[in-house]
Amino acid sequence: MILADTLKLLSTQTPTGLTQILKASGYTGCFFKTATFLGLTNGGEFCYKVTYHDDAGEGEAVGKVFVKYNTQDHSITADF
């Protein structure tokens, strides 16, 4: 079961918070300008729309980050 406090934490991440979760998940060099919670996926992942500086293109790019909560060990991970 996901408790109310954990649900609130997982659905209110900031750009910095998502960067930290991704870093702990093995990703480096992630820096987001914005992060907007979109909802839960069918697989139970917390989906965020993120914007970031696109070095290869012009200006800003948009992507999604998926945050996962493991109810067994209470760990939080993220992926693109």
Summary of the structure (lengths in Angstrom):
residues: 80
radius of gyration: 12.8
end to end distance: 24.5
largest distance: 43.1
contacts: 198
relative contact order: 0.22
helix: 22%
strand: 36%
